[in-house]
Amino acid sequence: MSYGVKLIVGLIGTLILCVFIGGLSQSISSGFAGFWGGFPFMIIAIIVCGMAVYDFWDECVRKK
């Protein structure tokens, strides 16, 4: 794929993943589990989103 297509598709995919995981984390924390019950998942969600953003940068943005 060309650089531009790879950049746009990677950005859309990463944003969709982070929005989904962020919404899931917010839903768990504000629902039955409460803040402290959802806190471990929130930490995991932050780490996973950070890894996804790093992978996007490594695969799509950085020139090799």
Secondary structure, DSSP 8 states (H G I E B T S, - for coil): --HHHHHHHHHHHHHHHHHHHHHHHHHHHHTTTHHHHHHHHHHHHHHHHHHHHHHHIIIIIS--
